[in-house]
Amino acid sequence: MTQASATTPALQIDIVSDVMCPWCIVGYRQLEQALAALNIGAFIRWHPFELNPQMGPEGQNLTEHIAEKYGASPEQSAQNRAHLIQIGTELEIDFQFDTESRIVNSFAAHQLLDWAQDQNLQHPLKLALFEAHFTAGLDVSDPAVLVDVAAQVGLDRDEARQVLEDKSHVERVRERQSVWTSQGISGVPSMIFAGKYLVTGAQGVDNYVQILEKVVQEMSAA
Protein backbone atom coordinates (compact mmCIF):
# COMPACT_ATOMS: atom_id res chain seq x y z
CA MET A 1 0.00 0.00 0.00
CA THR A 2 1.20 3.47 -0.85
CA GLN A 3 0.56 6.27 1.60
CA ALA A 4 1.39 9.13 -0.77
CA SER A 5 1.24 9.72 -4.47
CA ALA A 6 4.70 9.94 -5.91
CA THR A 7 6.81 10.51 -8.95
CA THR A 8 9.48 8.13 -7.62
CA PRO A 9 9.20 4.37 -6.92
CA ALA A 10 7.60 3.51 -3.60
CA LEU A 11 10.05 3.26 -0.73
CA GLN A 12 9.68 0.33 1.65
CA ILE A 13 9.53 1.33 5.29
CA ASP A 14 9.31 -1.36 7.95
CA ILE A 15 7.98 -0.19 11.31
CA VAL A 16 8.47 -2.32 14.42
CA SER A 17 5.68 -1.24 16.72
CA ASP A 18 3.23 -2.02 19.50
CA VAL A 19 -0.40 -0.88 19.48
CA MET A 20 0.10 0.14 23.13
CA CYS A 21 2.83 2.64 22.19
CA PRO A 22 1.60 6.25 21.74
CA TRP A 23 4.95 7.29 20.27
CA CYS A 24 4.46 4.72 17.51
CA ILE A 25 1.41 6.49 16.12
CA VAL A 26 3.10 9.87 16.73
CA GLY A 27 6.16 8.71 14.79
CA TYR A 28 4.04 7.33 11.98
CA ARG A 29 2.04 10.56 11.60
CA GLN A 30 5.27 12.57 11.55
CA LEU A 31 6.63 10.22 8.90
CA GLU A 32 3.40 10.53 6.93
CA GLN A 33 3.73 14.32 6.86
CA ALA A 34 7.35 14.05 5.74
CA LEU A 35 6.39 11.67 2.92
CA ALA A 36 3.66 14.05 1.78
CA ALA A 37 5.99 17.06 1.93
CA LEU A 38 8.45 15.31 -0.39
CA ASN A 39 5.77 13.63 -2.53
CA ILE A 40 7.33 10.25 -1.88
CA GLY A 41 5.32 7.06 -2.09
CA ALA A 42 5.95 4.44 0.60
CA PHE A 43 4.98 0.87 1.24
CA ILE A 44 4.51 0.62 4.99
CA ARG A 45 4.83 -2.77 6.64
CA TRP A 46 4.24 -3.14 10.38
CA HIS A 47 6.07 -5.67 12.53
CA PRO A 48 5.18 -6.99 15.99
CA PHE A 49 6.75 -5.88 19.24
CA GLU A 50 5.32 -6.21 22.75
CA LEU A 51 6.25 -3.55 25.27
CA ASN A 52 4.73 -5.67 28.03
CA PRO A 53 4.65 -9.33 26.99
CA GLN A 54 3.93 -10.43 30.56
CA MET A 55 0.86 -8.18 30.91
CA GLY A 56 -2.05 -10.18 32.31
CA PRO A 57 -5.43 -10.48 30.59
CA GLU A 58 -6.94 -7.98 33.03
CA GLY A 59 -4.52 -5.23 31.94
CA GLN A 60 -3.42 -2.46 34.29
CA ASN A 61 -4.27 1.12 35.07
CA LEU A 62 -1.95 3.24 32.93
CA THR A 63 -0.80 5.57 35.71
CA GLU A 64 0.00 2.63 37.96
CA HIS A 65 1.82 0.89 35.13
CA ILE A 66 3.99 3.91 34.32
CA ALA A 67 4.83 4.31 38.02
CA GLU A 68 5.85 0.66 38.36
CA LYS A 69 7.80 0.42 35.11
CA TYR A 70 9.47 3.82 34.91
CA GLY A 71 9.21 5.21 38.43
CA ALA A 72 7.11 8.16 37.29
CA SER A 73 4.98 9.95 39.84
CA PRO A 74 1.28 10.56 39.11
CA GLU A 75 2.19 14.21 38.45
CA GLN A 76 4.91 13.23 35.97
CA SER A 77 2.55 10.80 34.29
CA ALA A 78 -0.09 13.53 33.94
CA GLN A 79 2.50 15.92 32.45
CA ASN A 80 3.60 13.28 29.95
CA ARG A 81 0.01 12.69 28.89
CA ALA A 82 -0.59 16.41 28.48
CA HIS A 83 2.52 16.61 26.31
CA LEU A 84 1.31 13.72 24.17
CA ILE A 85 -2.13 15.29 23.82
CA GLN A 86 -0.53 18.52 22.60
CA ILE A 87 1.65 16.69 20.08
CA GLY A 88 -1.30 14.57 19.02
CA THR A 89 -3.42 17.65 18.33
CA GLU A 90 -0.75 18.94 15.95
CA LEU A 91 -0.74 15.58 14.13
CA GLU A 92 -4.53 15.04 14.16
CA ILE A 93 -4.29 12.24 16.73
CA ASP A 94 -7.10 12.39 19.28
CA PHE A 95 -5.45 11.03 22.43
CA GLN A 96 -8.09 10.53 25.11
CA PHE A 97 -6.33 9.87 28.40
CA ASP A 98 -8.01 9.91 31.79
CA THR A 99 -7.49 8.42 35.24
CA GLU A 100 -9.17 5.20 34.11
CA SER A 101 -7.01 4.66 31.02
CA ARG A 102 -5.58 1.15 30.89
CA ILE A 103 -2.77 -0.67 29.16
CA VAL A 104 -3.56 -4.19 27.99
CA ASN A 105 -1.85 -7.22 26.49
CA SER A 106 -1.36 -6.69 22.75
CA PHE A 107 -0.46 -10.19 21.59
CA ALA A 108 -3.91 -10.99 20.18
CA ALA A 109 -3.86 -7.72 18.24
CA HIS A 110 -0.50 -8.70 16.75
CA GLN A 111 -1.96 -12.04 15.64
CA LEU A 112 -4.78 -10.27 13.86
CA LEU A 113 -2.36 -7.83 12.24
CA ASP A 114 -0.26 -10.72 11.00
CA TRP A 115 -3.30 -12.28 9.38
CA ALA A 116 -4.41 -8.91 7.97
CA GLN A 117 -1.08 -8.61 6.18
CA ASP A 118 -2.05 -11.66 4.11
CA GLN A 119 -5.30 -9.85 3.25
CA ASN A 120 -3.48 -6.65 2.22
CA LEU A 121 -5.28 -4.76 4.98
CA GLN A 122 -2.63 -4.68 7.68
CA HIS A 123 -1.99 -0.94 7.46
CA PRO A 124 -5.61 0.23 7.85
CA LEU A 125 -6.10 -2.29 10.66
CA LYS A 126 -3.04 -1.00 12.51
CA LEU A 127 -4.27 2.58 12.32
CA ALA A 128 -7.76 1.51 13.36
CA LEU A 129 -6.35 -0.31 16.39
CA PHE A 130 -4.39 2.77 17.43
CA GLU A 131 -7.61 4.79 17.23
CA ALA A 132 -9.62 2.15 19.09
CA HIS A 133 -7.12 2.11 21.93
CA PHE A 134 -6.05 5.74 22.24
CA THR A 135 -9.20 7.58 21.14
CA ALA A 136 -12.13 5.27 21.83
CA GLY A 137 -10.58 3.73 24.94
CA LEU A 138 -11.53 0.22 23.85
CA ASP A 139 -9.93 -2.94 25.19
CA VAL A 140 -7.99 -4.16 22.18
CA SER A 141 -7.10 -7.38 23.97
CA ASP A 142 -10.79 -8.36 23.87
CA PRO A 143 -11.46 -10.68 20.90
CA ALA A 144 -14.91 -9.15 20.39
CA VAL A 145 -13.39 -5.67 20.10
CA LEU A 146 -10.68 -6.92 17.75
CA VAL A 147 -13.24 -8.58 15.49
CA ASP A 148 -15.31 -5.39 15.37
CA VAL A 149 -12.28 -3.28 14.46
CA ALA A 150 -11.26 -5.80 11.81
CA ALA A 151 -14.71 -5.65 10.26
CA GLN A 152 -14.58 -1.84 10.19
CA VAL A 153 -11.60 -1.93 7.81
CA GLY A 154 -13.12 -4.52 5.50
CA LEU A 155 -11.81 -7.77 6.96
CA ASP A 156 -14.14 -10.73 7.22
CA ARG A 157 -15.63 -10.84 10.71
CA ASP A 158 -15.95 -14.62 10.89
CA GLU A 159 -12.45 -15.22 9.57
CA ALA A 160 -11.01 -12.73 12.05
CA ARG A 161 -12.78 -14.48 14.91
CA GLN A 162 -11.48 -17.84 13.69
CA VAL A 163 -7.89 -16.56 13.56
CA LEU A 164 -8.09 -15.56 17.21
CA GLU A 165 -9.88 -18.71 18.35
CA ASP A 166 -7.56 -21.08 16.49
CA LYS A 167 -4.42 -19.11 17.41
CA SER A 168 -3.25 -19.91 13.90
CA HIS A 169 -0.82 -16.99 13.78
CA VAL A 170 0.75 -17.36 17.21
CA GLU A 171 3.88 -19.14 16.00
CA ARG A 172 4.46 -16.76 13.10
CA VAL A 173 4.09 -13.70 15.34
CA ARG A 174 6.57 -15.16 17.84
CA GLU A 175 9.02 -15.84 15.03
CA ARG A 176 8.67 -12.32 13.65
CA GLN A 177 9.13 -10.79 17.08
CA SER A 178 12.31 -12.82 17.51
CA VAL A 179 13.70 -11.57 14.21
CA TRP A 180 13.74 -7.99 15.48
CA THR A 181 14.76 -8.61 19.08
CA SER A 182 17.64 -10.76 17.84
CA GLN A 183 18.82 -7.73 15.87
CA GLY A 184 18.97 -5.66 19.02
CA ILE A 185 15.69 -3.79 18.79
CA SER A 186 14.45 -3.19 22.33
CA GLY A 187 12.21 -0.15 21.90
CA VAL A 188 9.61 1.20 19.52
CA PRO A 189 8.93 2.73 17.14
CA SER A 190 11.87 1.41 15.17
CA MET A 191 11.77 2.23 11.47
CA ILE A 192 13.89 0.57 8.81
CA PHE A 193 14.16 2.52 5.56
CA ALA A 194 14.80 0.57 2.33
CA GLY A 195 15.96 -2.39 4.40
CA LYS A 196 19.15 -0.52 5.32
CA TYR A 197 18.71 2.39 7.71
CA LEU A 198 17.38 1.92 11.24
CA VAL A 199 15.89 4.90 13.07
CA THR A 200 14.42 4.58 16.56
CA GLY A 201 11.93 6.79 18.34
CA ALA A 202 9.58 9.43 16.99
CA GLN A 203 12.02 11.71 15.18
CA GLY A 204 9.84 14.65 14.17
CA VAL A 205 8.75 15.73 10.71
CA ASP A 206 11.92 17.67 9.83
CA ASN A 207 14.21 14.81 10.77
CA TYR A 208 12.14 12.35 8.78
CA VAL A 209 12.36 14.67 5.78
CA GLN A 210 16.16 14.62 6.03
CA ILE A 211 16.23 10.84 6.40
CA LEU A 212 13.93 10.34 3.42
CA GLU A 213 15.92 12.73 1.23
CA LYS A 214 19.11 10.82 2.02
CA VAL A 215 17.57 7.41 1.35
CA VAL A 216 15.89 8.44 -1.91
CA GLN A 217 19.08 10.12 -3.12
CA GLU A 218 21.02 6.92 -2.52
CA MET A 219 18.33 4.82 -4.19
CA SER A 220 18.41 7.09 -7.25
CA ALA A 221 22.19 6.89 -7.47
CA ALA A 222 22.27 3.10 -7.22
C-alpha positions as a Markdown table, in Angstrom:
| # | Residue | x | y | z |
|---|---|---|---|---|
| 1 | Met | 0.0 | 0.0 | 0.0 |
| 2 | Thr | 1.2 | 3.5 | -0.8 |
| 3 | Gln | 0.6 | 6.3 | 1.6 |
| 4 | Ala | 1.4 | 9.1 | -0.8 |
| 5 | Ser | 1.2 | 9.7 | -4.5 |
| 6 | Ala | 4.7 | 9.9 | -5.9 |
| 7 | Thr | 6.8 | 10.5 | -8.9 |
| 8 | Thr | 9.5 | 8.1 | -7.6 |
| 9 | Pro | 9.2 | 4.4 | -6.9 |
| 10 | Ala | 7.6 | 3.5 | -3.6 |
| 11 | Leu | 10.0 | 3.3 | -0.7 |
| 12 | Gln | 9.7 | 0.3 | 1.6 |
| 13 | Ile | 9.5 | 1.3 | 5.3 |
| 14 | Asp | 9.3 | -1.4 | 8.0 |
| 15 | Ile | 8.0 | -0.2 | 11.3 |
| 16 | Val | 8.5 | -2.3 | 14.4 |
| 17 | Ser | 5.7 | -1.2 | 16.7 |
| 18 | Asp | 3.2 | -2.0 | 19.5 |
| 19 | Val | -0.4 | -0.9 | 19.5 |
| 20 | Met | 0.1 | 0.1 | 23.1 |
| 21 | Cys | 2.8 | 2.6 | 22.2 |
| 22 | Pro | 1.6 | 6.2 | 21.7 |
| 23 | Trp | 5.0 | 7.3 | 20.3 |
| 24 | Cys | 4.5 | 4.7 | 17.5 |
| 25 | Ile | 1.4 | 6.5 | 16.1 |
| 26 | Val | 3.1 | 9.9 | 16.7 |
| 27 | Gly | 6.2 | 8.7 | 14.8 |
| 28 | Tyr | 4.0 | 7.3 | 12.0 |
| 29 | Arg | 2.0 | 10.6 | 11.6 |
| 30 | Gln | 5.3 | 12.6 | 11.5 |
| 31 | Leu | 6.6 | 10.2 | 8.9 |
| 32 | Glu | 3.4 | 10.5 | 6.9 |
| 33 | Gln | 3.7 | 14.3 | 6.9 |
| 34 | Ala | 7.4 | 14.1 | 5.7 |
| 35 | Leu | 6.4 | 11.7 | 2.9 |
| 36 | Ala | 3.7 | 14.1 | 1.8 |
| 37 | Ala | 6.0 | 17.1 | 1.9 |
| 38 | Leu | 8.4 | 15.3 | -0.4 |
| 39 | Asn | 5.8 | 13.6 | -2.5 |
| 40 | Ile | 7.3 | 10.2 | -1.9 |
| 41 | Gly | 5.3 | 7.1 | -2.1 |
| 42 | Ala | 6.0 | 4.4 | 0.6 |
| 43 | Phe | 5.0 | 0.9 | 1.2 |
| 44 | Ile | 4.5 | 0.6 | 5.0 |
| 45 | Arg | 4.8 | -2.8 | 6.6 |
| 46 | Trp | 4.2 | -3.1 | 10.4 |
| 47 | His | 6.1 | -5.7 | 12.5 |
| 48 | Pro | 5.2 | -7.0 | 16.0 |
| 49 | Phe | 6.8 | -5.9 | 19.2 |
| 50 | Glu | 5.3 | -6.2 | 22.8 |
| 51 | Leu | 6.2 | -3.6 | 25.3 |
| 52 | Asn | 4.7 | -5.7 | 28.0 |
| 53 | Pro | 4.7 | -9.3 | 27.0 |
| 54 | Gln | 3.9 | -10.4 | 30.6 |
| 55 | Met | 0.9 | -8.2 | 30.9 |
| 56 | Gly | -2.1 | -10.2 | 32.3 |
| 57 | Pro | -5.4 | -10.5 | 30.6 |
| 58 | Glu | -6.9 | -8.0 | 33.0 |
| 59 | Gly | -4.5 | -5.2 | 31.9 |
| 60 | Gln | -3.4 | -2.5 | 34.3 |
| 61 | Asn | -4.3 | 1.1 | 35.1 |
| 62 | Leu | -2.0 | 3.2 | 32.9 |
| 63 | Thr | -0.8 | 5.6 | 35.7 |
| 64 | Glu | 0.0 | 2.6 | 38.0 |
| 65 | His | 1.8 | 0.9 | 35.1 |
| 66 | Ile | 4.0 | 3.9 | 34.3 |
| 67 | Ala | 4.8 | 4.3 | 38.0 |
| 68 | Glu | 5.9 | 0.7 | 38.4 |
| 69 | Lys | 7.8 | 0.4 | 35.1 |
| 70 | Tyr | 9.5 | 3.8 | 34.9 |
| 71 | Gly | 9.2 | 5.2 | 38.4 |
| 72 | Ala | 7.1 | 8.2 | 37.3 |
| 73 | Ser | 5.0 | 9.9 | 39.8 |
| 74 | Pro | 1.3 | 10.6 | 39.1 |
| 75 | Glu | 2.2 | 14.2 | 38.4 |
| 76 | Gln | 4.9 | 13.2 | 36.0 |
| 77 | Ser | 2.5 | 10.8 | 34.3 |
| 78 | Ala | -0.1 | 13.5 | 33.9 |
| 79 | Gln | 2.5 | 15.9 | 32.5 |
| 80 | Asn | 3.6 | 13.3 | 30.0 |
| 81 | Arg | 0.0 | 12.7 | 28.9 |
| 82 | Ala | -0.6 | 16.4 | 28.5 |
| 83 | His | 2.5 | 16.6 | 26.3 |
| 84 | Leu | 1.3 | 13.7 | 24.2 |
| 85 | Ile | -2.1 | 15.3 | 23.8 |
| 86 | Gln | -0.5 | 18.5 | 22.6 |
| 87 | Ile | 1.7 | 16.7 | 20.1 |
| 88 | Gly | -1.3 | 14.6 | 19.0 |
| 89 | Thr | -3.4 | 17.7 | 18.3 |
| 90 | Glu | -0.8 | 18.9 | 15.9 |
| 91 | Leu | -0.7 | 15.6 | 14.1 |
| 92 | Glu | -4.5 | 15.0 | 14.2 |
| 93 | Ile | -4.3 | 12.2 | 16.7 |
| 94 | Asp | -7.1 | 12.4 | 19.3 |
| 95 | Phe | -5.5 | 11.0 | 22.4 |
| 96 | Gln | -8.1 | 10.5 | 25.1 |
| 97 | Phe | -6.3 | 9.9 | 28.4 |
| 98 | Asp | -8.0 | 9.9 | 31.8 |
| 99 | Thr | -7.5 | 8.4 | 35.2 |
| 100 | Glu | -9.2 | 5.2 | 34.1 |
| 101 | Ser | -7.0 | 4.7 | 31.0 |
| 102 | Arg | -5.6 | 1.2 | 30.9 |
| 103 | Ile | -2.8 | -0.7 | 29.2 |
| 104 | Val | -3.6 | -4.2 | 28.0 |
| 105 | Asn | -1.9 | -7.2 | 26.5 |
| 106 | Ser | -1.4 | -6.7 | 22.8 |
| 107 | Phe | -0.5 | -10.2 | 21.6 |
| 108 | Ala | -3.9 | -11.0 | 20.2 |
| 109 | Ala | -3.9 | -7.7 | 18.2 |
| 110 | His | -0.5 | -8.7 | 16.7 |
| 111 | Gln | -2.0 | -12.0 | 15.6 |
| 112 | Leu | -4.8 | -10.3 | 13.9 |
| 113 | Leu | -2.4 | -7.8 | 12.2 |
| 114 | Asp | -0.3 | -10.7 | 11.0 |
| 115 | Trp | -3.3 | -12.3 | 9.4 |
| 116 | Ala | -4.4 | -8.9 | 8.0 |
| 117 | Gln | -1.1 | -8.6 | 6.2 |
| 118 | Asp | -2.1 | -11.7 | 4.1 |
| 119 | Gln | -5.3 | -9.9 | 3.2 |
| 120 | Asn | -3.5 | -6.6 | 2.2 |
| 121 | Leu | -5.3 | -4.8 | 5.0 |
| 122 | Gln | -2.6 | -4.7 | 7.7 |
| 123 | His | -2.0 | -0.9 | 7.5 |
| 124 | Pro | -5.6 | 0.2 | 7.8 |
| 125 | Leu | -6.1 | -2.3 | 10.7 |
| 126 | Lys | -3.0 | -1.0 | 12.5 |
| 127 | Leu | -4.3 | 2.6 | 12.3 |
| 128 | Ala | -7.8 | 1.5 | 13.4 |
| 129 | Leu | -6.3 | -0.3 | 16.4 |
| 130 | Phe | -4.4 | 2.8 | 17.4 |
| 131 | Glu | -7.6 | 4.8 | 17.2 |
| 132 | Ala | -9.6 | 2.1 | 19.1 |
| 133 | His | -7.1 | 2.1 | 21.9 |
| 134 | Phe | -6.1 | 5.7 | 22.2 |
| 135 | Thr | -9.2 | 7.6 | 21.1 |
| 136 | Ala | -12.1 | 5.3 | 21.8 |
| 137 | Gly | -10.6 | 3.7 | 24.9 |
| 138 | Leu | -11.5 | 0.2 | 23.8 |
| 139 | Asp | -9.9 | -2.9 | 25.2 |
| 140 | Val | -8.0 | -4.2 | 22.2 |
| 141 | Ser | -7.1 | -7.4 | 24.0 |
| 142 | Asp | -10.8 | -8.4 | 23.9 |
| 143 | Pro | -11.5 | -10.7 | 20.9 |
| 144 | Ala | -14.9 | -9.1 | 20.4 |
| 145 | Val | -13.4 | -5.7 | 20.1 |
| 146 | Leu | -10.7 | -6.9 | 17.7 |
| 147 | Val | -13.2 | -8.6 | 15.5 |
| 148 | Asp | -15.3 | -5.4 | 15.4 |
| 149 | Val | -12.3 | -3.3 | 14.5 |
| 150 | Ala | -11.3 | -5.8 | 11.8 |
| 151 | Ala | -14.7 | -5.6 | 10.3 |
| 152 | Gln | -14.6 | -1.8 | 10.2 |
| 153 | Val | -11.6 | -1.9 | 7.8 |
| 154 | Gly | -13.1 | -4.5 | 5.5 |
| 155 | Leu | -11.8 | -7.8 | 7.0 |
| 156 | Asp | -14.1 | -10.7 | 7.2 |
| 157 | Arg | -15.6 | -10.8 | 10.7 |
| 158 | Asp | -16.0 | -14.6 | 10.9 |
| 159 | Glu | -12.5 | -15.2 | 9.6 |
| 160 | Ala | -11.0 | -12.7 | 12.0 |
| 161 | Arg | -12.8 | -14.5 | 14.9 |
| 162 | Gln | -11.5 | -17.8 | 13.7 |
| 163 | Val | -7.9 | -16.6 | 13.6 |
| 164 | Leu | -8.1 | -15.6 | 17.2 |
| 165 | Glu | -9.9 | -18.7 | 18.3 |
| 166 | Asp | -7.6 | -21.1 | 16.5 |
| 167 | Lys | -4.4 | -19.1 | 17.4 |
| 168 | Ser | -3.3 | -19.9 | 13.9 |
| 169 | His | -0.8 | -17.0 | 13.8 |
| 170 | Val | 0.8 | -17.4 | 17.2 |
| 171 | Glu | 3.9 | -19.1 | 16.0 |
| 172 | Arg | 4.5 | -16.8 | 13.1 |
| 173 | Val | 4.1 | -13.7 | 15.3 |
| 174 | Arg | 6.6 | -15.2 | 17.8 |
| 175 | Glu | 9.0 | -15.8 | 15.0 |
| 176 | Arg | 8.7 | -12.3 | 13.6 |
| 177 | Gln | 9.1 | -10.8 | 17.1 |
| 178 | Ser | 12.3 | -12.8 | 17.5 |
| 179 | Val | 13.7 | -11.6 | 14.2 |
| 180 | Trp | 13.7 | -8.0 | 15.5 |
| 181 | Thr | 14.8 | -8.6 | 19.1 |
| 182 | Ser | 17.6 | -10.8 | 17.8 |
| 183 | Gln | 18.8 | -7.7 | 15.9 |
| 184 | Gly | 19.0 | -5.7 | 19.0 |
| 185 | Ile | 15.7 | -3.8 | 18.8 |
| 186 | Ser | 14.5 | -3.2 | 22.3 |
| 187 | Gly | 12.2 | -0.2 | 21.9 |
| 188 | Val | 9.6 | 1.2 | 19.5 |
| 189 | Pro | 8.9 | 2.7 | 17.1 |
| 190 | Ser | 11.9 | 1.4 | 15.2 |
| 191 | Met | 11.8 | 2.2 | 11.5 |
| 192 | Ile | 13.9 | 0.6 | 8.8 |
| 193 | Phe | 14.2 | 2.5 | 5.6 |
| 194 | Ala | 14.8 | 0.6 | 2.3 |
| 195 | Gly | 16.0 | -2.4 | 4.4 |
| 196 | Lys | 19.1 | -0.5 | 5.3 |
| 197 | Tyr | 18.7 | 2.4 | 7.7 |
| 198 | Leu | 17.4 | 1.9 | 11.2 |
| 199 | Val | 15.9 | 4.9 | 13.1 |
| 200 | Thr | 14.4 | 4.6 | 16.6 |
| 201 | Gly | 11.9 | 6.8 | 18.3 |
| 202 | Ala | 9.6 | 9.4 | 17.0 |
| 203 | Gln | 12.0 | 11.7 | 15.2 |
| 204 | Gly | 9.8 | 14.7 | 14.2 |
| 205 | Val | 8.8 | 15.7 | 10.7 |
| 206 | Asp | 11.9 | 17.7 | 9.8 |
| 207 | Asn | 14.2 | 14.8 | 10.8 |
| 208 | Tyr | 12.1 | 12.4 | 8.8 |
| 209 | Val | 12.4 | 14.7 | 5.8 |
| 210 | Gln | 16.2 | 14.6 | 6.0 |
| 211 | Ile | 16.2 | 10.8 | 6.4 |
| 212 | Leu | 13.9 | 10.3 | 3.4 |
| 213 | Glu | 15.9 | 12.7 | 1.2 |
| 214 | Lys | 19.1 | 10.8 | 2.0 |
| 215 | Val | 17.6 | 7.4 | 1.4 |
| 216 | Val | 15.9 | 8.4 | -1.9 |
| 217 | Gln | 19.1 | 10.1 | -3.1 |
| 218 | Glu | 21.0 | 6.9 | -2.5 |
| 219 | Met | 18.3 | 4.8 | -4.2 |
| 220 | Ser | 18.4 | 7.1 | -7.2 |
| 221 | Ala | 22.2 | 6.9 | -7.5 |
| 222 | Ala | 22.3 | 3.1 | -7.2 |
